């Protein structure tokens, strides 16, 4: 007598449980909420910041902002070239495009925030954030 727990199915016997393909419901929670841009008020620095530090931060933020949206470009090109073709692929491509624009927008807002802090500064004065 064999134990049914230790017998491998021969491929012709039906599985002991029901299987069915994954179903998705269109337009139910698939679109992201639009994220509002953060205000361009500079964040509080826990110490002091010189104009030179803000200029260096601005340069780094601009480099990152330039890369943010373009990071999605290889995936977008692959989808445009037919790497995946289906209704679900179209939804994925649309979402990919939205997220690329959102990444660029958020990165640009970071640059604007640093630029606003820099514009509000004098030539070389230190910015005291903590009250003494």
MARPAMAR-678010 format. One line per 2 residues: their letters; for each residue x, y, z of N, C-alpha, C, O. Coordinates in nm, 4 decimals, always signed. Layout:
N
a = X/Y/Z/X/Y/Z/X/Y/Z/X/Y/Z ~ ...
***
This chain:
132
xx = +0.0843/-0.1176/+0.0000/+0.0000/+0.0000/+0.0000/+0.0885/+0.1235/+0.0000/+0.1843/+0.1304/+0.0769 ~ +0.0586/+0.2196/-0.0836/+0.1397/+0.3409/-0.0906/+0.0677/+0.4557/-0.0218/-0.0551/+0.4643/-0.0200
xx = +0.1478/+0.5413/+0.0334/+0.0946/+0.6601/+0.1015/+0.0678/+0.7677/-0.0036/+0.1605/+0.8049/-0.0756 ~ -0.0548/+0.8193/-0.0157/-0.0838/+0.9177/-0.1208/-0.0064/+1.0481/-0.1038/+0.0079/+1.1231/-0.2004
xx = +0.0436/+1.0769/+0.0149/+0.1208/+1.1992/+0.0363/+0.2577/+1.1906/-0.0290/+0.3209/+1.2935/-0.0532 ~ +0.3051/+1.0688/-0.0582/+0.4393/+1.0509/-0.1132/+0.4383/+0.9998/-0.2570/+0.5393/+0.9483/-0.3050
xx = +0.3268/+1.0133/-0.3248/+0.3174/+0.9682/-0.4625/+0.3141/+1.0907/-0.5535/+0.2308/+1.1796/-0.5356 ~ +0.4041/+1.0951/-0.6503/+0.4071/+1.2067/-0.7444/+0.3000/+1.1848/-0.8504/+0.2824/+1.0726/-0.8979
xx = +0.2273/+1.2917/-0.8885/+0.1265/+1.2758/-0.9931/+0.1953/+1.2450/-1.1259/+0.3060/+1.2920/-1.1518 ~ +0.1291/+1.1662/-1.2090/+0.1895/+1.1248/-1.3360/+0.1651/+1.2245/-1.4485/+0.2018/+1.1970/-1.5628
xx = +0.1058/+1.3370/-1.4206/+0.0813/+1.4375/-1.5225/-0.0538/+1.4219/-1.5892/-0.0998/+1.5141/-1.6565 ~ -0.1184/+1.3082/-1.5724/-0.2494/+1.2856/-1.6325/-0.3606/+1.2964/-1.5302/-0.4770/+1.3167/-1.5647
xx = -0.3240/+1.2827/-1.4064/-0.4247/+1.2917/-1.3017/-0.4517/+1.4390/-1.2717/-0.3593/+1.5203/-1.2715 ~ -0.5777/+1.4734/-1.2464/-0.6066/+1.6131/-1.2128/-0.5470/+1.6472/-1.0759/-0.5346/+1.5615/-0.9883
xx = -0.5114/+1.7711/-1.0607/-0.4574/+1.8167/-0.9329/-0.5661/+1.8101/-0.8267/-0.6840/+1.8255/-0.8583 ~ -0.5286/+1.7877/-0.7023/-0.6287/+1.7761/-0.5962/-0.6912/+1.9106/-0.5583/-0.7785/+1.9160/-0.4716
xx = -0.6478/+2.0174/-0.6217/-0.7038/+2.1482/-0.5913/-0.7291/+2.2209/-0.7233/-0.6709/+2.1882/-0.8267 ~ -0.8164/+2.3189/-0.7166/-0.8555/+2.3914/-0.8377/-0.7547/+2.5023/-0.8668/-0.7118/+2.5744/-0.7767
xx = -0.7179/+2.5147/-0.9931/-0.6312/+2.6257/-1.0338/-0.7033/+2.7053/-1.1411/-0.7809/+2.6498/-1.2189 ~ -0.6780/+2.8341/-1.1453/-0.7354/+2.9201/-1.2481/-0.6398/+3.0367/-1.2706/-0.5615/+3.0707/-1.1819
xx = -0.6455/+3.0972/-1.3867/-0.5526/+3.2073/-1.4148/-0.5816/+3.3292/-1.3279/-0.6944/+3.3510/-1.2837 ~ -0.4782/+3.4070/-1.3049/-0.4916/+3.5286/-1.2272/-0.5758/+3.6286/-1.3048/-0.5523/+3.6528/-1.4232
xx = -0.6739/+3.6861/-1.2369/-0.7602/+3.7837/-1.3017/-0.7294/+3.9210/-1.2451/-0.7119/+3.9368/-1.1243 ~ -0.7230/+4.0187/-1.3313/-0.7048/+4.1556/-1.2860/-0.8278/+4.2352/-1.3205/-0.8938/+4.2095/-1.4212
xx = -0.8579/+4.3299/-1.2386/-0.9725/+4.4164/-1.2634/-0.9193/+4.5485/-1.3167/-0.8405/+4.6145/-1.2488 ~ -0.9601/+4.5884/-1.4360/-0.9074/+4.7117/-1.4937/-0.9507/+4.8343/-1.4142/-1.0621/+4.8411/-1.3622
xx = -0.8614/+4.9288/-1.4065/-0.8867/+5.0595/-1.3466/-0.9260/+5.0545/-1.1990/-0.9932/+5.1453/-1.1501 ~ -0.8856/+4.9514/-1.1287/-0.9144/+4.9452/-0.9863/-0.7811/+4.9560/-0.9131/-0.7071/+4.8583/-0.9022
xx = -0.7522/+5.0725/-0.8646/-0.6305/+5.0927/-0.7883/-0.5021/+5.0821/-0.8693/-0.3949/+5.0626/-0.8120 ~ -0.5108/+5.0943/-1.0006/-0.3895/+5.0820/-1.0805/-0.3271/+5.2165/-1.1110/-0.2097/+5.2229/-1.1473
xx = -0.4022/+5.3234/-1.0973/-0.3454/+5.4537/-1.1267/-0.3018/+5.5201/-0.9966/-0.3765/+5.5199/-0.8987 ~ -0.1817/+5.5766/-0.9951/-0.1337/+5.6378/-0.8710/-0.2029/+5.7707/-0.8454/-0.2487/+5.8378/-0.9379
xx = -0.2094/+5.8064/-0.7207/-0.2580/+5.9383/-0.6861/-0.1532/+6.0394/-0.7328/-0.0333/+6.0122/-0.7267 ~ -0.1972/+6.1526/-0.7780/-0.1042/+6.2562/-0.8204/-0.0427/+6.3157/-0.6943/-0.1126/+6.3580/-0.6022
xx = +0.0881/+6.3174/-0.6931/+0.1599/+6.3685/-0.5772/+0.1860/+6.5169/-0.6000/+0.2440/+6.5563/-0.7012 ~ +0.1435/+6.5964/-0.5066/+0.1630/+6.7406/-0.5190/+0.3103/+6.7732/-0.4962/+0.3783/+6.7083/-0.4167
xx = +0.3573/+6.8732/-0.5663/+0.4952/+6.9168/-0.5463/+0.5112/+6.9712/-0.4061/+0.4227/+7.0393/-0.3543 ~ +0.6246/+6.9410/-0.3449/+0.6468/+6.9974/-0.2114/+0.6680/+7.1482/-0.2213/+0.7107/+7.1980/-0.3254
xx = +0.6390/+7.2201/-0.1153/+0.6610/+7.3645/-0.1207/+0.8107/+7.3931/-0.1384/+0.8954/+7.3134/-0.0980 ~ +0.8411/+7.5064/-0.1985/+0.9809/+7.5385/-0.2237/+1.0426/+7.6169/-0.1082/+1.1257/+7.7053/-0.1290
xx = +1.0016/+7.5839/+0.0115/+1.0607/+7.6437/+0.1311/+1.1807/+7.5579/+0.1681/+1.1670/+7.4363/+0.1809 ~ +1.2967/+7.6174/+0.1854/+1.4139/+7.5354/+0.2163/+1.3978/+7.4635/+0.3503/+1.3465/+7.5214/+0.4460
xx = +1.4412/+7.3386/+0.3573/+1.4320/+7.2656/+0.4838/+1.5287/+7.3239/+0.5855/+1.6287/+7.3864/+0.5501 ~ +1.4974/+7.3022/+0.7110/+1.5845/+7.3528/+0.8165/+1.7101/+7.2680/+0.8253/+1.7039/+7.1451/+0.8282
xx = +1.8227/+7.3349/+0.8294/+1.9532/+7.2718/+0.8409/+1.9846/+7.2616/+0.9901/+1.9703/+7.3605/+1.0620 ~ +2.0274/+7.1440/+1.0384/+2.0552/+7.1312/+1.1812/+2.1770/+7.2111/+1.2267/+2.1957/+7.2286/+1.3471
xx = +2.2587/+7.2593/+1.1368/+2.3772/+7.3368/+1.1735/+2.3821/+7.4652/+1.0940/+2.2831/+7.5378/+1.0853 ~ +2.4956/+7.4925/+1.0370/+2.5106/+7.6110/+0.9540/+2.5461/+7.5689/+0.8126/+2.6077/+7.4645/+0.7911
xx = +2.5067/+7.6510/+0.7167/+2.5375/+7.6229/+0.5768/+2.5946/+7.7480/+0.5137/+2.5414/+7.8578/+0.5304 ~ +2.7008/+7.7305/+0.4426/+2.7574/+7.8437/+0.3708/+2.7003/+7.8445/+0.2290/+2.6404/+7.7468/+0.1840
xx = +2.7198/+7.9546/+0.1610/+2.6745/+7.9662/+0.0224/+2.7432/+7.8610/-0.0640/+2.6815/+7.8043/-0.1541 ~ +2.8693/+7.8352/-0.0368/+2.9444/+7.7360/-0.1139/+2.8831/+7.5964/-0.0983/+2.8735/+7.5215/-0.1955
xx = +2.8420/+7.5619/+0.0230/+2.7789/+7.4313/+0.0453/+2.6468/+7.4203/-0.0303/+2.6155/+7.3154/-0.0868 ~ +2.5701/+7.5279/-0.0312/+2.4438/+7.5268/-0.1044/+2.4678/+7.5158/-0.2546/+2.3934/+7.4470/-0.3245
xx = +2.5708/+7.5828/-0.3045/+2.6020/+7.5735/-0.4478/+2.6438/+7.4317/-0.4852/+2.6055/+7.3816/-0.5909 ~ +2.7220/+7.3671/-0.3992/+2.7617/+7.2277/-0.4261/+2.6398/+7.1360/-0.4208/+2.6268/+7.0452/-0.5029
xx = +2.5507/+7.1593/-0.3245/+2.4286/+7.0786/-0.3142/+2.3412/+7.0990/-0.4380/+2.2799/+7.0043/-0.4873 ~ +2.3357/+7.2216/-0.4876/+2.2574/+7.2510/-0.6069/+2.3136/+7.1774/-0.7285/+2.2375/+7.1227/-0.8084
xx = +2.4446/+7.1758/-0.7429/+2.5073/+7.1050/-0.8554/+2.4776/+6.9555/-0.8484/+2.4444/+6.8937/-0.9496 ~ +2.4896/+6.8972/-0.7286/+2.4600/+6.7538/-0.7137/+2.3129/+6.7253/-0.7429/+2.2802/+6.6269/-0.8093
xx = +2.2243/+6.8119/-0.6932/+2.0809/+6.7919/-0.7157/+2.0470/+6.8028/-0.8645/+1.9613/+6.7292/-0.9134 ~ +2.1127/+6.8931/-0.9366/+2.0873/+6.9062/-1.0799/+2.1330/+6.7821/-1.1549/+2.0665/+6.7385/-1.2489
xx = +2.2465/+6.7243/-1.1143/+2.2928/+6.6001/-1.1779/+2.1937/+6.4868/-1.1556/+2.1623/+6.4112/-1.2476 ~ +2.1451/+6.4758/-1.0334/+2.0481/+6.3710/-1.0017/+1.9174/+6.3948/-1.0768/+1.8575/+6.3007/-1.1288
xx = +1.8733/+6.5200/-1.0827/+1.7483/+6.5527/-1.1520/+1.7578/+6.5184/-1.3003/+1.6610/+6.4712/-1.3599 ~ +1.8745/+6.5422/-1.3597/+1.8918/+6.5089/-1.5011/+1.8802/+6.3585/-1.5241/+1.8327/+6.3153/-1.6291
xx = +1.9232/+6.2787/-1.4264/+1.9203/+6.1333/-1.4406/+1.7845/+6.0712/-1.4076/+1.7502/+5.9662/-1.4619 ~ +1.7074/+6.1344/-1.3201/+1.5852/+6.0713/-1.2688/+1.4905/+6.0246/-1.3784/+1.4511/+5.9080/-1.3801
xx = +1.4540/+6.1116/-1.4677/+1.3579/+6.0738/-1.5710/+1.4222/+5.9819/-1.6743/+1.3569/+5.8917/-1.7267 ~ +1.5507/+6.0051/-1.7037/+1.6166/+5.9248/-1.8078/+1.6454/+5.7817/-1.7627/+1.6739/+5.6960/-1.8464
xx = +1.6388/+5.7542/-1.6334/+1.6600/+5.6172/-1.5852/+1.5529/+5.5217/-1.6377/+1.5768/+5.4015/-1.6488 ~ +1.4370/+5.5742/-1.6693/+1.3278/+5.4920/-1.7206/+1.3376/+5.4693/-1.8714/+1.2665/+5.3851/-1.9263
xx = +1.4261/+5.5446/-1.9388/+1.4327/+5.5423/-2.0849/+1.4600/+5.4038/-2.1437/+1.3934/+5.3677/-2.2407 ~ +1.5544/+5.3230/-2.0909/+1.5763/+5.1910/-2.1512/+1.4514/+5.1020/-2.1475/+1.4222/+5.0321/-2.2446
xx = +1.3791/+5.1044/-2.0374/+1.2569/+5.0235/-2.0273/+1.1504/+5.0760/-2.1237/+1.0786/+4.9979/-2.1861 ~ +1.1405/+5.2084/-2.1355/+1.0426/+5.2652/-2.2277/+1.0768/+5.2290/-2.3724/+0.9878/+5.1939/-2.4498
xx = +1.2049/+5.2371/-2.4095/+1.2449/+5.1996/-2.5456/+1.2165/+5.0529/-2.5728/+1.1694/+5.0175/-2.6809 ~ +1.2450/+4.9671/-2.4751/+1.2194/+4.8235/-2.4932/+1.0710/+4.7980/-2.5155/+1.0337/+4.7168/-2.6002
xx = +0.9873/+4.8663/-2.4404/+0.8429/+4.8489/-2.4578/+0.7980/+4.9017/-2.5934/+0.7132/+4.8406/-2.6584 ~ +0.8539/+5.0148/-2.6370/+0.8183/+5.0697/-2.7679/+0.8626/+4.9769/-2.8809/+0.7991/+4.9723/-2.9864
xx = +0.9722/+4.9025/-2.8587/+1.0226/+4.8097/-2.9599/+0.9522/+4.6743/-2.9562/+0.9875/+4.5841/-3.0322 ~ +0.8532/+4.6594/-2.8685/+0.7734/+4.5376/-2.8666/+0.8260/+4.4279/-2.7761/+0.8004/+4.3103/-2.8018
xx = +0.8982/+4.4627/-2.6719/+0.9507/+4.3620/-2.5801/+0.8382/+4.2829/-2.5132/+0.8553/+4.1656/-2.4799 ~ +0.7252/+4.3467/-2.4942/+0.6115/+4.2814/-2.4290/+0.4864/+4.3416/-2.4931/+0.4681/+4.4633/-2.4914
xx = +0.4028/+4.2585/-2.5481/+0.2850/+4.3080/-2.6187/+0.1612/+4.2398/-2.5629/+0.1437/+4.1188/-2.5772 ~ +0.0776/+4.3171/-2.5004/-0.0518/+4.2702/-2.4511/-0.1243/+4.3898/-2.3906/-0.0702/+4.5001/-2.3837
xx = -0.2446/+4.3665/-2.3482/-0.3191/+4.4737/-2.2821/-0.2508/+4.5115/-2.1515/-0.2410/+4.6295/-2.1181 ~ -0.2041/+4.4125/-2.0786/-0.1335/+4.4375/-1.9536/-0.0023/+4.5120/-1.9796/+0.0384/+4.5964/-1.8997
xx = +0.0632/+4.4806/-2.0908/+0.1866/+4.5509/-2.1271/+0.1578/+4.6985/-2.1552/+0.2372/+4.7855/-2.1195 ~ +0.0445/+4.7260/-2.2189/+0.0071/+4.8648/-2.2442/-0.0152/+4.9403/-2.1136/+0.0260/+5.0554/-2.0999
xx = -0.0797/+4.8755/-2.0188/-0.1004/+4.9375/-1.8878/+0.0335/+4.9623/-1.8187/+0.0551/+5.0674/-1.7584 ~ +0.1227/+4.8640/-1.8284/+0.2558/+4.8782/-1.7693/+0.3307/+4.9950/-1.8325/+0.3924/+5.0748/-1.7618
xx = +0.3255/+5.0055/-1.9649/+0.3948/+5.1129/-2.0350/+0.3385/+5.2495/-1.9952/+0.4143/+5.3441/-1.9743 ~ +0.2064/+5.2599/-1.9847/+0.1450/+5.3863/-1.9426/+0.1906/+5.4238/-1.8021/+0.2238/+5.5393/-1.7756
xx = +0.1919/+5.3268/-1.7133/+0.2354/+5.3520/-1.5753/+0.3837/+5.3887/-1.5710/+0.4245/+5.4749/-1.4931 ~ +0.4631/+5.3239/-1.6536/+0.6061/+5.3531/-1.6624/+0.6277/+5.4979/-1.7056/+0.7144/+5.5667/-1.6516
xx = +0.5504/+5.5433/-1.8010/+0.5605/+5.6811/-1.8489/+0.5208/+5.7801/-1.7401/+0.5865/+5.8826/-1.7216 ~ +0.4134/+5.7491/-1.6685/+0.3685/+5.8362/-1.5593/+0.4766/+5.8445/-1.4518/+0.5077/+5.9533/-1.4033
xx = +0.5335/+5.7310/-1.4148/+0.6346/+5.7302/-1.3095/+0.7620/+5.8027/-1.3531/+0.8274/+5.8665/-1.2705 ~ +0.7981/+5.7942/-1.4802/+0.9155/+5.8664/-1.5307/+0.8938/+6.0169/-1.5181/+0.9822/+6.0897/-1.4729
xx = +0.7748/+6.0630/-1.5586/+0.7442/+6.2056/-1.5458/+0.7411/+6.2488/-1.4003/+0.7888/+6.3570/-1.3660 ~ +0.6854/+6.1647/-1.3153/+0.6777/+6.1958/-1.1722/+0.8170/+6.2041/-1.1112/+0.8439/+6.2934/-1.0309
xx = +0.9054/+6.1127/-1.1481/+1.0426/+6.1151/-1.0968/+1.1128/+6.2436/-1.1385/+1.1818/+6.3057/-1.0576 ~ +1.0958/+6.2834/-1.2631/+1.1558/+6.4079/-1.3098/+1.0987/+6.5292/-1.2387/+1.1715/+6.6233/-1.2071
xx = +0.9690/+6.5270/-1.2137/+0.9025/+6.6384/-1.1465/+0.9493/+6.6527/-1.0018/+0.9772/+6.7635/-0.9560 ~ +0.9578/+6.5423/-0.9309/+1.0013/+6.5462/-0.7911/+1.1471/+6.5905/-0.7816/+1.1824/+6.6685/-0.6931
xx = +1.2317/+6.5415/-0.8719/+1.3721/+6.5817/-0.8716/+1.3851/+6.7313/-0.9012/+1.4665/+6.8003/-0.8398 ~ +1.3049/+6.7810/-0.9953/+1.3080/+6.9239/-1.0272/+1.2630/+7.0079/-0.9076/+1.3150/+7.1173/-0.8855
xx = +1.1674/+6.9574/-0.8311/+1.1218/+7.0291/-0.7120/+1.2335/+7.0380/-0.6092/+1.2457/+7.1391/-0.5401 ~ +1.3151/+6.9341/-0.5979/+1.4300/+6.9377/-0.5070/+1.5309/+7.0434/-0.5488/+1.5856/+7.1151/-0.4650
xx = +1.5551/+7.0524/-0.6789/+1.6466/+7.1557/-0.7301/+1.5912/+7.2944/-0.7004/+1.6656/+7.3838/-0.6600 ~ +1.4596/+7.3129/-0.7203/+1.3969/+7.4424/-0.6926/+1.4092/+7.4798/-0.5454/+1.4307/+7.5964/-0.5122
xx = +1.3954/+7.3810/-0.4573/+1.4059/+7.4074/-0.3141/+1.5454/+7.4573/-0.2785/+1.5596/+7.5537/-0.2033 ~ +1.6471/+7.3930/-0.3315/+1.7843/+7.4354/-0.3033/+1.8111/+7.5714/-0.3666/+1.8770/+7.6564/-0.3068
xx = +1.7597/+7.5918/-0.4882/+1.7787/+7.7212/-0.5551/+1.7128/+7.8327/-0.4756/+1.7687/+7.9418/-0.4655 ~ +1.5954/+7.8080/-0.4189/+1.5260/+7.9077/-0.3375/+1.6089/+7.9421/-0.2142/+1.6202/+8.0591/-0.1775
xx = +1.6666/+7.8412/-0.1506/+1.7517/+7.8659/-0.0340/+1.8743/+7.9464/-0.0740/+1.9174/+8.0353/-0.0004 ~ +1.9295/+7.9161/-0.1883/+2.0480/+7.9863/-0.2370/+2.0146/+8.1310/-0.2731/+2.0923/+8.2220/-0.2439
xx = +1.9000/+8.1522/-0.3361/+1.8595/+8.2881/-0.3737/+1.8338/+8.3758/-0.2514/+1.8507/+8.4976/-0.2575 ~ +1.7935/+8.3148/-0.1420/+1.7642/+8.3896/-0.0208/+1.8870/+8.4199/+0.0633/+1.8757/+8.4808/+0.1696
xx = +2.0005/+8.3794/+0.0184/+2.1250/+8.3979/+0.0941/+2.2027/+8.5186/+0.0463/+2.1884/+8.5621/-0.0680 ~ +2.2840/+8.5717/+0.1337/+2.3771/+8.6782/+0.0961/+2.4976/+8.6171/+0.0268/+2.4975/+8.4989/-0.0078
xx = +2.5995/+8.6977/+0.0070/+2.7171/+8.6506/-0.0658/+2.7893/+8.5370/+0.0047/+2.8064/+8.4299/-0.0534 ~ +2.8313/+8.5576/+0.1269/+2.9095/+8.4533/+0.1931/+2.8782/+8.4430/+0.3419/+2.9611/+8.3955/+0.4195
xx = +2.7605/+8.4867/+0.3817/+2.7258/+8.4813/+0.5221/+2.6839/+8.3387/+0.5607/+2.6312/+8.2643/+0.4780 ~ +2.7077/+8.3021/+0.6853/+2.6646/+8.1704/+0.7345/+2.5187/+8.1798/+0.7755/+2.4743/+8.2817/+0.8282
xx = +2.4468/+8.0754/+0.7514/+2.3055/+8.0699/+0.7863/+2.2930/+7.9972/+0.9195/+2.3199/+7.8773/+0.9276 ~ +2.2525/+8.0687/+1.0234/+2.2324/+8.0087/+1.1549/+2.0882/+7.9606/+1.1625/+1.9945/+8.0399/+1.1531
xx = +2.0718/+7.8322/+1.1794/+1.9373/+7.7769/+1.1830/+1.8914/+7.7589/+1.3266/+1.7763/+7.7877/+1.3592 ~ +1.9800/+7.7119/+1.4118/+1.9432/+7.6896/+1.5523/+1.9491/+7.8213/+1.6314/+2.0464/+7.8959/+1.6202
xx = +1.8474/+7.8491/+1.7094/+1.8555/+7.9702/+1.7939/+1.9608/+7.9481/+1.9032/+1.9771/+7.8373/+1.9543 ~ +2.0309/+8.0554/+1.9371/+2.1382/+8.0405/+2.0367/+2.1003/+8.0964/+2.1691/+2.1795/+8.0916/+2.2631
***
